[in-house]
């Protein structure tokens, strides 16, 4: 799993019928210290995330392991919304402030 910040949305009116009803979000990866990295990924939202939230996502074959994405053409899925993380006793991110 990887950490990322939700920075945008993707709307696609024409897509494979198995992707109908799915919400697509644009993610920008975060390093272990919470700094934005270069590059973006579009991920299916399986947990109801929103713009500005920090999330955990999986990519590759792992992205097809959720109930929502099982056996669907999906290369990245948001699997959790992050509340906090800490490294070596230091809080790197805290959703509440």
C-alpha positions as CSV (number, residue, x, y, z in Angstrom):
1,X,0.0,0.0,0.0
2,X,1.1,3.5,-0.7
3,X,0.2,6.9,0.8
4,X,-1.2,9.8,-1.4
5,X,-3.3,12.9,-1.2
6,X,-6.5,13.3,-3.2
7,X,-6.0,16.3,-5.5
8,X,-8.7,15.9,-8.1
9,X,-11.5,14.0,-9.8
10,X,-12.0,12.3,-13.1
11,X,-15.3,12.1,-14.9
12,X,-15.8,9.5,-17.6
13,X,-19.3,9.2,-19.2
14,X,-18.2,6.5,-21.6
15,X,-16.5,3.6,-20.1
16,X,-16.6,-0.2,-19.8
17,X,-20.0,-1.2,-18.3
18,X,-18.2,-2.9,-15.4
19,X,-16.9,0.5,-14.3
20,X,-20.3,2.2,-14.3
21,X,-21.0,3.8,-10.9
22,X,-17.4,4.0,-9.8
23,X,-15.9,7.2,-8.6
24,X,-12.4,8.0,-9.9
25,X,-10.0,10.3,-8.0
26,X,-6.6,11.8,-8.9
27,X,-3.9,11.0,-6.3
28,X,-0.5,12.5,-5.8
29,X,1.9,10.3,-3.9
30,X,3.4,11.3,-0.5
31,X,6.8,10.4,0.8
32,X,7.2,9.0,4.4
33,X,7.5,12.6,5.7
34,X,4.2,13.7,4.1
35,X,5.8,15.7,1.2
36,X,4.1,15.5,-2.2
37,X,6.1,13.5,-4.8
38,X,6.1,14.0,-8.6
39,X,3.5,12.1,-10.6
40,X,-0.1,11.3,-10.4
41,X,-2.4,8.2,-10.4
42,X,-6.1,7.8,-11.1
43,X,-7.7,5.4,-8.6
44,X,-11.1,3.9,-8.0
45,X,-12.5,5.1,-4.7
46,X,-13.7,2.2,-2.6
47,X,-14.1,4.1,0.7
48,X,-15.7,7.5,0.0
49,X,-12.6,9.7,0.1
50,X,-12.7,13.3,-0.9
51,X,-10.5,16.1,-2.2
52,X,-7.7,17.0,0.2
53,X,-7.8,13.8,2.2
54,X,-4.7,11.5,2.7
55,X,-5.4,8.0,1.6
56,X,-3.8,4.5,1.4
57,X,-4.0,2.9,-2.0
58,X,-2.9,-0.2,-3.7
59,X,-1.9,-0.7,-7.4
60,X,-1.5,-3.5,-9.8
61,X,-3.2,-6.9,-9.1
62,X,-3.7,-5.8,-5.5
63,X,-6.1,-3.1,-6.7
64,X,-8.5,-5.9,-7.8
65,X,-8.8,-7.4,-4.4
66,X,-11.6,-5.2,-2.9
67,X,-15.3,-6.1,-3.2
68,X,-15.9,-3.1,-5.5
69,X,-13.0,-3.8,-7.9
70,X,-13.0,-7.6,-8.0
71,X,-12.5,-8.8,-11.6
72,X,-12.7,-5.3,-13.0
73,X,-10.3,-3.4,-15.1
74,X,-8.7,-1.4,-12.3
75,X,-5.0,-0.6,-11.7
76,X,-5.3,1.5,-8.5
77,X,-7.9,1.6,-5.7
78,X,-8.2,3.7,-2.6
79,X,-8.5,1.3,0.3
80,X,-8.4,3.6,3.4
81,X,-8.6,7.2,4.6
82,X,-5.6,8.0,6.8
83,X,-6.3,9.5,10.2
84,X,-2.7,9.7,11.4
85,X,0.8,8.2,10.8
86,X,4.0,8.3,12.8
87,X,7.6,7.3,12.0
88,X,10.2,6.7,14.7
89,X,8.0,8.3,17.3
90,X,7.3,11.5,15.3
91,X,3.8,12.2,14.0
92,X,4.1,12.8,10.2
93,X,0.4,13.4,9.6
94,X,-2.6,14.0,11.8
95,X,-6.0,14.5,10.1
96,X,-7.3,16.4,13.1
97,X,-4.5,19.0,12.9
